Every structure is written in C-alpha cells, then in structure tokens.
Amino acid sequence: MARLLIDTLYSYRAQSKYLLHEFVVMPEHIHLLITPALGVTIERVMQLIKGGYSYRVGKELGSRTEIWQRGLTDHRIRDEGDFFRHREYIRENPVKRRLAETPQAYPYCSAFPGFDLDEFPSAAKAVASG
C-alpha cells in the first residue's frame, strides 16, 4: 500500500499540482515536504493526495476501509535552513523508529535511491506537512 501512496504522490506531481521535495511513508502516517503550485492551497493538495489514494486503494485493492484521519498538521518553511532541518527530520523518521538503519535503506522514503525530487524553491514557499 505504501508503493501505491508513493505512486499517487508522483501522479499529482506529474500534473504540476506541487513540487515534491521530500517524503516518507510510515506505517501509520506520512511526512511530505512540498511546494504547492501557484493558485493551489496546501489543503487542496492534501485533498487530492488523500482522495486520489483512497480511490486507488478501493479500485486497485478492493478495500473500502477508512484510511485517513481528519486534519493536517502543516508548517510553512521560513528559509533555507528551515527547509533543510525539515528535510533531515523526514529522512531520519524511519531510522528513529528503527524501521531501517539509514534513511537510504527504507524503501518508502525519498532518501531511498531512485526517487526524483524537486530542488528547494528560491521563493521559499514550501510547506512541510505530516
């Protein structure tokens, strides 16, 4: 199911709904570092991700269970230092939870080799959510 969520993240990224800077899919939550596209709110981005993923779980896995809790915790990134602190926090999440020895060893983390990510935006409009 984590791979399906990652597929969903990249699907909306490909539609230019946001820039994807970092992510980790944990067993019971996710952390994202994204920059919404101009004119798109963070709430709309999360609605797309949650709704798109729920739809795909139902269609592709035949599950109708409630997946998401209500709400969202977000943090507006203030500067480059804040961006890199949040990026590090996201990457280290599976290590702190003892799911992997390094961020690169956890297959549902953007630190895992092979994931294409967007660079830090110079306008510093990124939002971290989890």
MOURNOR-V32263 format. One record per helix or strand of 2 or more residues. SS is the DSSP state (h for helix, s for strand). FROM is the first residue (numbers start at 1). LEN is the number of residues. If there is no record, write none. Layout:
BEGIN
SS,FROM,LEN / SS,FROM,LEN
END
This chain:
BEGIN
h,2,13 / s,18,8 / s,30,7 / h,42,20 / s,74,3 / h,80,17 / h,103,3 / s,127,3
END
